[in-house]
Amino acid sequence: MNITDLIPYIAPIVVLLLILGSAIKILPEYERGVVFFLGRFQGVKGPGLIIVIPGIQQIVRVDLRVITLDVPSQDVISKDNVTVRVNAVLYFRVVDPERAIIRVEDFGSATSQLAQTTLRSVLGKHDLDEMLSERDKLNSDIQEIIDSQTEEWGIKVANVEIKHVDLNESMIRAIARQAEAERERRAKVIHAEGELQASKKLVEAAEVMSTNSGAMQLRYMQTLADMSTNNSSTIVFPLPMEMMSTFMNKPSPKAPKGNDEDA
């Protein structure tokens, strides 16, 4: 048999090899194939080797790994009428390939749009202070809302994280002044509480000394010891009030009787 005799068979063989090449699909462990037969859903296949009839069957690959979606920056007006610019990151994955392909045109784009609107809606219900201090709670609220709405699409939202809350310069200065005023207020409160506690202790000490004369004498001696350590030319000797009361209560001398009669 000559080579020229095989020429008519070459073309059919090449076509057959091309058909087989397009019919054989290999899906890795993290992918699934949604198969349609003449436009109708047939099933989900994979991973591994699968056969698809070209022209009759169609396969759509779906990645089951966690997808990181960067939510673009959004202008948000807070509950106290402060405009901030917020961006976030969303982590989700496909748990039902059938619904992810059939019930939504592009599940990635749909999830991104839903995340943007939910971000503005949730943050708009909170004050600026809550956005800055209660970020974990806001992340949880946004994640629950998005997850409940994407469940119909076969999407599971694993986590939502707010990355940045950007403020303009005037608002940053206002927050700095507010923080400084809050620190001063706390310092004054702490100082006042210290004065109150000290006054209570002084009252208790005075009550103890008033009932125990020995304690008063010890206090006198401690005061003299403290004064002796200072470089001062003035010396003060504290005297008990009992000693002074003896002179203060002494009766005044009576006038001579002779003088009264002369008057």
C-alpha positions as CSV (number, residue, x, y, z in Angstrom):
1,M,0.0,0.0,0.0
2,N,1.4,3.3,-1.1
3,I,1.3,6.5,1.0
4,T,-0.9,8.1,-1.6
5,D,-3.5,5.5,-0.8
6,L,-3.6,6.7,2.8
7,I,-4.2,10.3,2.0
8,P,-8.0,10.0,1.9
9,Y,-8.0,8.6,5.4
10,I,-5.8,11.3,6.9
11,A,-8.4,14.0,7.0
12,P,-11.1,11.8,8.8
13,I,-8.4,10.6,11.3
14,V,-7.4,14.2,12.1
15,V,-11.0,15.2,12.6
16,L,-11.6,12.3,14.8
17,L,-8.6,13.2,17.0
18,L,-9.8,16.8,17.2
19,I,-13.2,15.6,18.3
20,L,-11.7,13.3,20.9
21,G,-9.4,16.0,22.2
22,S,-12.4,18.4,22.6
23,A,-14.5,15.7,24.2
24,I,-12.0,14.8,26.9
25,K,-12.0,17.1,29.9
26,I,-9.8,16.9,33.0
27,L,-11.0,18.8,36.0
28,P,-8.7,19.3,39.0
29,E,-9.8,18.6,42.6
30,Y,-10.9,22.2,43.2
31,E,-13.1,22.4,40.1
32,R,-16.5,21.1,39.1
33,G,-18.2,21.0,35.7
34,V,-21.8,21.9,35.2
35,V,-22.9,19.9,32.1
36,F,-25.8,20.9,29.8
37,F,-27.3,18.5,27.2
38,L,-28.8,20.4,24.3
39,G,-29.2,23.4,26.6
40,R,-30.8,21.6,29.5
41,F,-29.1,21.0,32.8
42,Q,-27.8,17.4,33.0
43,G,-25.6,17.3,36.1
44,V,-22.4,18.4,37.9
45,K,-19.4,16.3,37.1
46,G,-15.8,16.1,38.3
47,P,-13.2,16.1,39.5
48,G,-11.1,13.9,37.2
49,L,-11.6,12.7,33.6
50,I,-15.0,13.4,32.0
51,I,-16.3,13.0,28.5
52,V,-18.4,15.7,26.8
53,I,-19.9,15.2,23.4
54,P,-19.0,18.3,21.3
55,G,-21.9,20.2,19.8
56,I,-24.4,18.3,22.0
57,Q,-23.1,18.8,25.5
58,Q,-21.7,21.9,27.0
59,I,-19.6,22.2,30.2
60,V,-19.1,25.2,32.4
61,R,-16.2,25.1,34.9
62,V,-16.7,26.3,38.4
63,D,-13.9,27.0,40.9
64,L,-14.8,25.9,44.4
65,R,-11.9,27.6,46.2
66,V,-12.3,30.7,48.4
67,I,-12.3,33.8,46.2
68,T,-11.0,37.1,47.5
69,L,-13.1,40.0,46.3
70,D,-11.8,43.6,46.8
71,V,-14.8,45.8,47.4
72,P,-14.1,49.3,45.8
73,S,-14.0,52.4,48.0
74,Q,-17.5,53.7,48.8
75,D,-18.6,57.2,49.9
76,V,-20.7,56.6,53.0
77,I,-22.6,59.2,55.0
78,S,-22.8,58.1,58.6
79,K,-25.7,58.5,61.0
80,D,-24.2,61.8,62.4
81,N,-23.8,63.2,58.8
82,V,-20.1,62.6,58.4
83,T,-18.9,61.7,55.0
84,V,-16.2,58.9,55.0
85,R,-14.6,56.7,52.3
86,V,-14.7,53.0,53.1
87,N,-13.3,50.0,51.4
88,A,-13.5,46.3,52.4
89,V,-12.5,42.8,51.3
90,L,-14.9,39.9,50.9
91,Y,-14.1,36.2,51.1
92,F,-16.6,33.8,49.5
93,R,-16.8,30.4,47.8
94,V,-19.2,28.4,45.6
95,V,-20.9,25.6,47.5
96,D,-23.5,24.7,44.8
97,P,-22.2,25.0,41.3
98,E,-25.6,24.3,39.7
99,R,-27.3,27.3,41.3
100,A,-24.2,29.5,40.9
101,I,-24.4,29.0,37.1
102,I,-28.1,28.7,36.5
103,R,-29.6,31.3,38.9
104,V,-27.3,34.2,38.3
105,E,-25.5,35.4,35.2
106,D,-22.1,36.2,36.8
107,F,-22.0,35.3,40.5
108,G,-18.7,37.2,41.0
109,S,-20.0,40.5,39.6
110,A,-23.3,40.0,41.4
111,T,-21.6,39.4,44.7
112,S,-19.4,42.4,44.3
113,Q,-22.4,44.7,43.6
114,L,-24.3,43.3,46.5
115,A,-21.3,43.9,48.8
116,Q,-21.0,47.5,47.8
117,T,-24.7,48.3,48.4
118,T,-24.7,46.4,51.7
119,L,-21.6,48.2,52.9
120,R,-23.2,51.6,52.3
121,S,-26.5,50.6,53.8
122,V,-25.1,49.1,57.0
123,L,-22.5,51.8,57.7
124,G,-25.0,54.5,57.1
125,K,-27.0,53.4,60.1
126,H,-24.0,53.9,62.5
127,D,-22.2,56.9,63.9
128,L,-18.6,57.7,63.0
129,D,-17.4,56.6,66.5
130,E,-19.1,53.2,66.0
131,M,-17.4,52.8,62.6
132,L,-14.0,53.3,64.2
133,S,-14.5,51.4,67.5
134,E,-16.9,48.6,66.7
135,R,-15.5,47.3,63.4
136,D,-15.8,43.7,64.4
137,K,-19.5,44.0,64.9
138,L,-20.0,45.8,61.6
139,N,-18.0,43.1,59.8
140,S,-20.3,40.5,61.3
141,D,-23.5,42.4,60.4
142,I,-22.4,42.9,56.8
143,Q,-21.3,39.2,56.4
144,E,-24.7,38.0,57.7
145,I,-26.7,40.2,55.3
146,I,-24.6,39.3,52.2
147,D,-24.6,35.6,53.1
148,S,-28.3,35.4,53.5
149,Q,-28.9,37.0,50.1
150,T,-26.2,35.0,48.2
151,E,-27.5,31.7,49.6
152,E,-30.0,31.6,46.7
153,W,-27.0,31.7,44.3
154,G,-25.1,28.8,45.9
155,I,-22.6,31.2,47.4
156,K,-21.2,31.1,50.9
157,V,-19.7,34.3,52.3
158,A,-17.0,33.3,54.8
159,N,-15.9,36.7,56.0
160,V,-16.0,40.4,55.4
161,E,-13.3,42.8,56.6
162,I,-13.5,46.6,56.5
163,K,-9.9,47.7,55.6
164,H,-9.9,51.5,55.7
165,V,-12.1,54.3,56.9
166,D,-10.7,57.4,55.4
167,L,-11.5,60.9,56.8
168,N,-10.7,64.4,55.5
169,E,-8.2,66.6,57.2
170,S,-10.8,68.8,59.0
171,M,-12.5,65.7,60.5
172,I,-9.1,64.3,61.6
173,R,-8.3,67.5,63.5
174,A,-11.8,67.5,65.1
175,I,-11.3,64.0,66.3
176,A,-7.9,64.8,67.7
177,R,-9.4,67.8,69.6
178,Q,-12.2,65.6,70.9
179,A,-9.7,62.9,72.0
180,E,-7.6,65.5,73.8
181,A,-10.7,66.9,75.6
182,E,-11.7,63.4,76.6
183,R,-8.2,62.8,78.1
184,E,-8.4,66.1,80.1
185,R,-11.8,65.1,81.4
186,R,-10.6,61.7,82.5
187,A,-7.6,63.3,84.2
188,K,-9.8,65.8,86.1
189,V,-12.2,63.0,87.2
190,I,-9.3,60.8,88.4
191,H,-7.8,63.8,90.3
192,A,-11.2,64.5,91.9
193,E,-11.6,60.9,92.9
194,G,-8.1,60.9,94.4
195,E,-8.9,64.0,96.4
196,L,-12.2,62.5,97.6
197,Q,-10.4,59.3,98.8
198,A,-7.7,61.3,100.4
199,S,-10.2,63.4,102.3
200,K,-12.0,60.3,103.6
201,K,-8.7,58.8,104.8
202,L,-7.8,62.1,106.6
203,V,-11.2,62.1,108.3
204,E,-10.6,58.5,109.5
205,A,-7.1,59.4,110.7
206,A,-8.4,62.4,112.6
207,E,-11.0,60.3,114.3
208,V,-8.4,57.7,115.3
209,M,-6.1,60.5,116.7
210,S,-8.9,62.1,118.6
211,T,-9.7,58.9,120.5
212,N,-6.0,58.0,121.2
213,S,-3.7,60.6,122.7
214,G,-0.7,58.4,122.1
215,A,-1.3,58.6,118.4
216,M,-1.4,62.4,118.5
217,Q,2.0,62.4,120.3
218,L,3.5,60.2,117.7
219,R,2.2,62.5,115.0
220,Y,3.9,65.4,116.8
221,M,7.2,63.6,116.9
222,Q,6.9,62.7,113.2
223,T,6.2,66.3,112.3
224,L,9.3,67.5,114.2
225,A,11.4,64.8,112.5
226,D,10.2,65.9,109.1
227,M,10.9,69.6,109.9
228,S,14.4,68.8,111.1
229,T,15.4,67.4,107.7
230,N,14.5,70.7,105.9
231,N,17.1,73.5,105.6
232,S,14.9,76.1,107.4
233,S,15.7,78.7,110.1
234,T,12.1,78.6,111.4
235,I,11.3,76.1,114.2
236,V,7.8,75.4,115.1
237,F,6.9,73.5,118.3
238,P,3.4,72.1,118.2
239,L,1.6,72.2,121.6
240,P,-1.3,70.1,122.6
241,M,-4.6,72.0,122.7
242,E,-5.2,70.6,126.3
243,M,-2.2,72.6,127.5
244,M,-3.5,75.8,125.9
245,S,-7.0,75.3,127.2
246,T,-5.6,75.6,130.8
247,F,-4.6,79.2,130.2
248,M,-7.6,80.1,128.1
249,N,-10.1,79.0,130.8
250,K,-8.3,80.8,133.7
251,P,-10.8,83.2,135.4
252,S,-10.0,86.9,135.2
253,P,-9.0,88.7,138.5
254,K,-11.7,90.6,140.4
255,A,-11.4,94.4,141.0
256,P,-10.5,95.6,144.5
257,K,-13.5,96.4,146.8
258,G,-12.1,99.7,147.8
259,N,-12.2,101.0,144.2
260,D,-15.8,99.9,143.8
261,E,-16.9,101.8,146.9
262,D,-15.1,105.0,145.8
263,A,-16.8,104.7,142.5
